[in-house]
Amino acid sequence: MNRKTLVLPAVVGLLAPVLAACGGSDGGSGGDAIVVGTTDRFSASEETPAPLDPAYAYDVGLWNVLRQTTQTLMTQPRGDGEPVPDAAEKCGFTDTGNERYACTLRDGLKFANGDAITAQDVKYSIERALAIKADTEVATLLSTVDTVETQGDREVIFHLKTADATFPYKLSTPVAGIVNPKQYPKDKLRDGWELDGSGPYTMKAEVKNNELTKAVFTKNPDYKGSVEVNNDKVEMVFFDDADAMGTAIEKGDIDVMTRAMTPKQVQQLARATDGDVDLVEVSGLEIRYLGFNTEAPEVKDKAVRKAMAQLINRSELVSTVYGSQAQPLYSMVPAGITGHSNSFFNTYGDPSVDKAKVMLEDADVTTPVKLTLNYTTDHYGAATKQEFEQIQKQLNDSGLFDVDIEGAPWTKFRKAELNRQYAAFGMGWFPDFPDADSFIAPFLDKGNTLNSPYQNSDIINKLIPESRGEADRLSAVDVLTDIQDITAEDVPLIPLWQGKQYVATRDDVTGAAYLLNASSTLQLWELGRGVSG
């Protein structure tokens, strides 16, 4: 491909955590729709009849659809700052123990259909998600909520079960999105592809064979919030693979290319010095890891999991498959997040066959250990298979393992993983919000997103609550490190690598540097049309 210049804005940490004030209805560049491509694919089925319901969706791609339309009290800013009010005019803890959180709604809020939004709608939305308790476990983000109180039409008060300094972040996630009681039943999910809210856009879905093929976002003239909308319409097109998406931007059929580009595509774009497509690199918090069903016979013995942690060569894996687009990761909390600790490296050091052999011998584990590693073929990018081939080779070359690998489409893979049909499996994670809690609690707390049988009582009952009690996140570093050290010793999962984010745009598109924030959230309102260069 013939590409233009590589753009490297240091987005995370340099962008002020303040957005343009009260945008909504005044922006918009006019002109044709800006067309954004992605390889995310979503389908509705008997098992997943309501993929876009805020009480169900728990996937970065689905959330990137919801965030454009379903407004939350708080929202995450461009960079990595703390959340700011959106549907709310103001929010804050009203006690010294971080257990009472109060919000005042903006005056005159209404859903896109014209219905007025009141504090009772916020209460309904939160209580609905908690009551439905979808099997995606997205409701666990709201698990610290005890009761929701309203005072008049604009005051909402959250009484929490325990201190939770991360609660403002959780109110910025789609599960806390404000829904219309007339359109979202109280005790069941809203099936299909309809999506309504009060966010920056309204959305119309184009569907074929129960699969979302295009989402058309039209600027909501009634939006009142903290972001400025710089366009009138954005179309999100869902491609089968990265090659098809790359061809589309080369031909001019789309204006923007997002996740997931292949390593080869990124390399070609980075090297190009001319052409009409720019590449933007953004600091990211995406991680990949191996998860375990710790009750499965193949990996139930902790020594097997520890031996795998001792053998996997992350540096070799990253350099072979992803090059400069990723870096080795030695904890579930990635670099750049307060509380990050290289616990797995501190525990295991450099890869060593001899050390792994001793671990297995001391536990009387017969070698080679027969094991299948499962991965998804269509959810994390085209390089996933190559990644698992490398892990397979590293483990088998040790002589201590006899590993097979097996891929499956995401819908089948995810269902099987949740049903604990896999002993070991590859997963990725984009944080719900940029805080260490979002890399710990979803995997180690009760009702974890993996449906993992692993539970550590100290982590669940003592350390996670202690970490959430620290409003100053630097004060939580010691307890967060303790959690990571326990995880490295027990190995319910093995962190592999941390990735960067990339966006490719045709050169008449503006705002690409702000399209993705630190949590991989798409902010379509940042895109606009400029002068072709």
C-alpha positions in Angstrom: 0.0 0.0 0.0 1.1 3.5 -0.7 0.8 5.5 2.4 1.6 9.0 3.8 3.4 10.0 7.0 3.4 8.4 10.4 1.8 10.6 13.0 2.8 9.9 16.7 0.8 12.1 19.0 1.5 11.4 22.7 -2.2 11.4 23.5 -2.2 9.7 26.9 -0.9 11.9 29.7 -0.5 15.0 27.5 -4.1 15.8 26.7 -5.8 17.8 29.4 -8.7 16.0 31.1 -11.0 18.8 30.1 -13.3 18.6 27.1 -14.7 21.5 25.1 -17.6 22.8 27.1 -21.2 21.9 26.3 -20.9 21.1 22.6 -23.7 19.0 21.3 -25.9 21.1 19.1 -23.5 23.8 18.0 -20.8 21.8 16.2 -20.9 19.8 13.0 -18.8 20.1 9.8 -21.6 19.2 7.4 -20.8 17.4 4.1 -20.9 13.7 3.5 -20.9 11.1 6.2 -17.5 10.1 7.6 -17.2 6.4 7.1 -15.3 4.4 9.7 -14.2 0.8 9.2 -13.7 -1.9 11.8 -13.3 -5.7 11.8 -15.5 -6.0 14.9 -18.4 -8.3 14.0 -21.7 -8.7 15.9 -24.6 -11.0 15.5 -27.9 -11.7 17.2 -28.8 -15.3 18.0 -30.9 -17.3 20.4 -28.0 -17.2 22.8 -27.3 -13.5 22.4 -30.7 -11.9 21.3 -29.9 -8.5 22.7 -26.3 -7.6 21.8 -26.9 -3.8 22.1 -28.8 -3.7 25.4 -26.6 -1.7 27.9 -27.6 -4.3 30.6 -26.0 -7.0 28.4 -23.2 -5.7 26.3 -19.7 -6.2 27.6 -17.3 -6.0 24.7 -15.2 -3.1 23.5 -16.7 -3.2 20.0 -20.3 -3.2 21.3 -19.4 -0.5 23.8 -18.0 1.6 21.0 -21.5 1.6 19.4 -23.3 2.2 22.7 -21.1 5.1 23.8 -22.2 7.2 20.8 -25.9 6.9 21.7 -26.5 5.9 25.3 -25.6 8.8 27.6 -24.1 8.3 31.0 -23.9 10.5 34.0 -20.1 10.7 33.6 -17.9 10.3 30.6 -14.2 9.6 30.0 -12.2 12.4 28.5 -9.9 12.5 25.5 -6.8 11.5 27.4 -6.3 9.6 30.6 -7.8 12.1 33.1 -10.6 11.5 35.6 -14.2 11.2 34.2 -16.1 14.4 33.8 -19.9 15.0 34.0 -22.0 14.4 30.9 -25.7 13.8 31.5 -24.9 15.2 35.0 -24.2 18.8 35.7 -22.1 17.8 38.7 -21.3 14.7 40.6 -19.3 13.9 43.7 -18.9 12.0 46.9 -20.7 13.7 49.8 -19.1 11.8 52.6 -15.5 11.1 53.8 -15.8 7.4 53.3 -16.5 7.3 49.5 -19.8 5.5 50.1 -22.3 8.2 49.2 -22.2 9.6 45.6 -24.6 12.3 44.4 -25.3 13.7 41.0 -27.4 16.5 39.7 -28.7 16.1 36.1 -28.4 18.8 33.5 -31.6 20.8 33.1 -33.7 20.0 30.1 -32.3 16.6 29.3 -34.4 14.4 27.0 -34.2 11.2 25.1 -33.9 11.4 21.3 -37.6 10.6 21.0 -38.4 13.8 23.0 -39.3 12.2 26.4 -37.9 14.2 29.3 -35.1 12.5 31.3 -35.5 12.5 35.1 -33.6 11.2 38.1 -36.2 8.4 38.2 -34.9 7.2 34.7 -31.4 7.0 36.1 -32.5 5.0 39.0 -34.6 2.7 36.7 -31.6 2.1 34.4 -29.1 1.2 37.2 -31.6 -1.0 39.0 -32.6 -2.7 35.8 -29.0 -3.7 34.9 -28.5 -5.1 38.4 -31.8 -7.0 38.4 -31.3 -8.6 34.9 -27.8 -9.6 35.9 -26.9 -10.7 32.4 -24.5 -13.7 32.0 -21.9 -11.4 30.5 -21.3 -10.3 34.1 -21.3 -6.6 33.0 -23.5 -5.8 36.0 -20.6 -6.6 38.3 -19.3 -3.1 37.5 -22.2 -1.8 39.6 -21.8 -4.4 42.3 -20.9 -1.8 45.0 -24.3 -0.1 44.6 -26.6 -0.8 47.6 -29.5 1.5 46.9 -30.3 4.4 44.5 -32.3 7.4 45.9 -33.9 10.3 44.0 -34.7 13.7 45.2 -37.0 15.6 42.8 -36.4 15.2 39.1 -32.7 16.1 39.0 -31.0 14.6 42.0 -29.7 11.1 42.1 -27.9 9.6 45.2 -26.0 6.3 45.1 -25.6 4.6 48.5 -22.7 2.1 48.2 -22.2 -1.1 50.1 -18.5 -0.3 50.6 -16.1 2.5 49.8 -15.5 2.7 46.0 -13.2 5.5 44.8 -13.5 4.1 41.3 -17.3 4.6 41.2 -17.2 7.8 39.0 -15.4 5.7 36.4 -18.0 3.0 36.5 -20.8 5.6 36.0 -19.0 6.4 32.7 -19.4 2.9 31.3 -22.4 1.9 29.1 -23.9 -0.5 31.7 -24.7 2.8 33.6 -26.3 4.2 30.4 -29.6 6.0 30.9 -32.4 4.2 29.1 -36.1 5.0 28.5 -38.4 2.8 30.6 -40.9 2.9 27.7 -38.4 1.2 25.4 -36.4 -1.0 27.8 -38.4 -3.6 29.8 -37.7 -3.7 33.5 -37.1 -7.4 33.9 -35.8 -8.6 30.5 -33.4 -7.5 27.8 -34.4 -5.6 24.7 -34.0 -7.9 21.8 -32.7 -7.0 18.4 -30.7 -4.0 17.1 -32.8 -1.0 18.2 -30.7 1.5 20.2 -32.1 4.6 21.8 -30.7 7.2 24.3 -29.7 10.8 24.7 -26.1 10.7 23.6 -24.3 12.7 20.9 -25.9 10.6 18.1 -28.9 8.6 17.2 -28.2 5.2 15.6 -29.8 3.2 12.8 -28.6 -0.4 12.3 -28.3 -2.1 8.9 -28.6 -5.9 9.5 -28.1 -8.9 7.2 -28.7 -12.5 8.4 -28.9 -11.3 12.0 -25.5 -9.7 11.7 -24.8 -5.9 12.1 -23.3 -4.7 8.8 -23.4 -1.0 9.3 -24.3 1.5 12.0 -25.3 4.9 10.9 -24.8 7.6 13.5 -26.7 10.9 13.0 -26.0 13.9 15.2 -28.6 14.3 17.9 -29.8 17.9 17.9 -31.2 17.5 21.4 -27.9 16.2 23.0 -26.8 18.1 26.1 -23.5 17.1 27.5 -19.8 17.8 27.7 -18.5 16.9 24.3 -18.5 18.9 21.1 -19.8 17.0 18.0 -17.7 17.9 15.0 -19.7 16.2 12.3 -23.3 15.6 11.3 -23.1 11.9 10.4 -20.7 8.9 10.8 -21.2 5.5 9.3 -19.5 2.5 11.0 -18.9 -0.4 8.5 -18.1 -3.9 9.8 -15.6 -5.8 7.6 -14.9 -9.6 7.5 -11.2 -9.0 7.8 -8.4 -6.4 7.9 -7.4 -7.0 4.2 -10.9 -6.1 3.1 -10.9 -3.0 5.3 -7.4 -2.0 4.0 -8.7 -2.3 0.4 -11.7 -0.1 1.2 -9.6 2.8 2.6 -7.2 2.5 -0.3 -10.1 2.8 -2.8 -11.7 5.7 -0.8 -14.7 3.7 0.2 -14.0 4.4 3.9 -12.3 7.4 5.5 -11.0 5.9 8.7 -9.6 2.4 9.6 -9.6 1.3 13.2 -9.2 -2.0 15.0 -7.9 -4.4 14.1 -5.3 -3.7 11.5 -2.7 -6.4 10.9 0.9 -5.9 12.0 1.9 -6.0 8.3 -0.6 -3.2 7.5 0.7 -1.0 10.3 4.3 -1.6 9.2 3.5 -0.6 5.6 1.6 2.5 6.7 4.5 3.5 9.0 7.1 3.2 6.3 5.2 5.1 3.6 6.3 8.7 2.9 3.6 9.7 0.4 0.0 8.9 -0.5 -3.3 10.1 0.9 -3.6 8.0 4.1 -2.1 8.9 7.5 -1.3 6.6 10.3 -1.8 7.7 13.9 -0.3 5.8 16.8 -2.0 6.3 20.2 -0.8 5.0 23.5 -3.0 2.0 24.5 -3.9 -0.2 27.4 -5.0 -3.3 25.5 -3.6 -6.5 27.0 -3.6 -10.2 26.0 -3.4 -13.1 28.3 -3.9 -16.8 28.8 -6.8 -17.7 31.0 -7.3 -21.0 32.8 -10.2 -23.1 34.1 -8.4 -23.9 37.3 -10.7 -26.9 37.9 -9.9 -28.6 34.5 -7.8 -31.8 35.0 -5.1 -30.6 32.6 -4.3 -27.5 34.6 -5.8 -28.1 38.0 -2.3 -28.6 39.5 -0.9 -25.2 40.0 2.6 -26.5 39.1 1.4 -26.9 35.5 0.3 -23.3 35.2 3.5 -22.1 37.0 5.6 -24.1 34.6 3.9 -22.5 31.6 4.5 -19.1 33.2 8.1 -20.1 33.6 8.5 -21.2 29.9 6.7 -18.6 27.9 9.1 -16.2 26.3 7.2 -12.9 25.9 10.0 -11.0 24.2 10.3 -13.6 21.5 6.6 -13.9 21.1 6.1 -10.1 20.7 9.1 -9.6 18.4 8.1 -12.6 16.2 4.4 -11.7 15.8 3.9 -8.0 16.6 7.3 -6.3 16.4 7.2 -2.7 17.8 3.4 -2.7 18.0 3.4 -4.5 21.4 5.6 -5.0 24.5 5.9 -7.9 26.9 3.6 -7.8 29.9 4.4 -9.3 33.3 1.2 -8.4 35.2 -2.5 -7.9 34.4 -2.1 -4.2 35.2 -0.3 -2.7 32.2 2.5 -0.1 32.2 1.2 3.4 32.4 -1.4 2.6 35.0 -0.8 3.6 38.7 -0.2 0.3 40.6 1.5 -1.6 37.7 4.0 -4.1 39.0 6.1 -6.7 37.1 5.0 -9.5 39.4 5.4 -12.3 36.9 8.9 -11.3 36.1 9.8 -10.8 39.7 8.5 -14.3 40.4 9.8 -16.3 37.4 12.6 -14.2 35.9 13.8 -15.1 32.4 12.3 -18.2 30.7 13.9 -21.4 31.9 13.3 -25.0 30.9 15.3 -26.3 33.9 13.2 -24.3 36.4 10.0 -25.4 34.8 11.1 -29.1 34.9 11.9 -28.9 38.6 8.4 -27.3 39.3 6.7 -30.3 37.5 9.0 -32.9 39.1 8.4 -31.6 42.6 4.7 -31.8 42.0 4.9 -35.3 40.6 3.4 -34.2 37.3 3.9 -36.6 34.4 5.5 -35.0 31.4 4.9 -34.2 28.6 1.7 -32.5 29.8 -1.0 -32.8 27.1 -3.0 -29.7 26.7 -5.1 -27.8 24.1 -4.8 -24.0 23.9 -8.0 -22.4 22.5 -8.2 -19.1 20.8 -10.7 -17.0 18.8 -10.2 -16.7 15.1 -12.1 -13.5 14.4 -12.1 -11.2 17.4 -8.6 -10.0 18.2 -7.1 -9.7 14.8 -5.5 -11.8 12.1 -2.2 -12.4 14.0 -3.9 -14.3 16.8 -3.3 -17.7 15.1 0.4 -16.9 14.6 0.6 -15.8 18.2 -0.7 -19.2 19.5 1.5 -21.1 17.1 4.5 -19.4 18.8 3.2 -20.2 22.3 2.7 -23.8 21.2 6.2 -24.0 19.8 7.8 -22.6 22.9 6.0 -25.0 25.2 6.5 -28.0 23.0 10.2 -27.2 22.4 10.7 -27.5 26.1 9.9 -31.2 26.0 7.6 -30.7 29.0 4.4 -30.1 27.1 2.5 -31.6 24.2 0.3 -28.7 23.2 -2.3 -28.5 20.5 -4.0 -25.3 19.5 -7.6 -24.9 18.3 -9.4 -21.8 17.0 -13.1 -21.0 16.9 -15.3 -18.0 15.9 -15.9 -15.6 18.8 -19.5 -16.4 19.4 -18.7 -20.1 19.8 -15.5 -19.5 21.6 -16.9 -17.1 24.2 -19.9 -19.3 25.0 -17.6 -22.3 25.4 -15.2 -20.3 27.6 -18.0 -19.1 29.9 -19.3 -22.7 30.1 -15.8 -23.8 31.3 -15.3 -26.1 28.3 -11.7 -24.9 27.8 -8.8 -25.7 30.1 -6.6 -22.9 28.7 -7.7 -20.1 26.4 -6.4 -16.8 24.9 -8.3 -13.6 25.7 -7.8 -9.9 25.3 -8.9 -7.0 27.5 -9.6 -3.4 26.9 -10.2 -1.7 30.2 -13.6 -0.5 31.3 -11.8 2.6 32.6 -8.1 3.6 33.0 -7.6 2.4 36.5 -5.9 -0.7 38.0 -9.2 -1.9 39.4 -10.4 -2.4 35.8 -7.6 -4.9 35.2 -8.0 -6.8 38.5 -11.6 -7.0 39.7 -13.1 -8.2 36.4 -10.9 -11.4 36.6 -10.4 -11.9 40.4 -13.6 -10.7 42.1 -16.8 -12.5 42.6 -18.8 -12.8 39.4 -15.7 -12.4 37.2 -16.0 -11.9 33.5 -14.4 -15.2 32.7 -16.6 -17.3 35.0 -13.4 -18.6 36.5 -13.6 -21.0 39.4 -10.5 -19.4 40.9 -11.2 -17.4 44.0 -8.8 -16.0 46.5 -10.5 -14.9 49.7 -7.9 -12.4 50.6 -8.1 -10.7 47.2 -11.9 -10.7 47.2 -12.7 -9.9 50.8 -9.8 -7.7 51.8 -7.5 -6.4 49.1 -9.9 -5.3 46.4 -12.1 -3.4 49.0 -9.0 -1.8 50.5 -7.8 -0.7 47.0 -11.2 0.8 46.2 -11.2 2.7 49.5 -8.2 4.9 48.4 -9.3 8.0 46.6 -5.7 8.8 46.0 -4.7 6.0 43.8 -1.0 6.3 44.7 -2.0 5.3 48.2 -3.4 2.0 46.8 -0.2 0.9 45.1 1.0 -1.4 47.9 -2.3 -3.3 48.1 -2.5 -3.5 44.3 1.0 -4.9 44.2 0.0 -7.5 46.8 -2.9 -8.6 44.5 -0.5 -8.9 41.5 2.0 -10.9 43.5 -0.7 -13.4 44.6 -1.8 -13.7 41.0 1.7 -14.5 39.9 2.0 -17.2 42.5 -1.4 -18.8 41.9 -1.4 -18.3 38.1 -5.2 -18.2 37.3 -4.0 -16.5 34.2 -0.8 -15.5 32.5 -0.3 -12.0 31.0 1.4 -11.9 27.6 1.6 -8.5 26.1 0.4 -4.9 26.0 -0.4 -3.3 22.7 -0.5 0.1 21.0 -3.5 1.6 19.2 -3.5 2.7 15.6 -5.9 4.6 13.4 -5.5 5.2 9.7 -7.3 8.1 8.0 -7.6 9.7 4.6 -5.9 13.0 4.8 -9.0 15.2 4.6 -10.2 13.8 7.9 -9.5 15.7 11.1 -9.5 14.7 14.8 -8.0 11.2 14.4 -5.5 11.8 17.2 -8.5 12.0 19.6 -10.6 9.3 18.1 -9.5 6.7 20.6 -8.9 7.5 24.3 -6.8 5.5 26.7 -9.5 2.9 27.2 -9.8 2.3 23.5 -13.1 4.1 23.5 -14.2 5.4 20.1 -15.1 9.1 20.2 -16.7 9.5 16.8 -17.7 13.1 17.6 -14.0 14.1 17.3 -13.9 13.4 13.6 -14.4 16.2 11.1 -13.6 17.2 7.5 -10.6 19.4 6.7 -8.5 20.4 3.8 -6.8 17.6 1.8 -3.0 17.8 2.1 
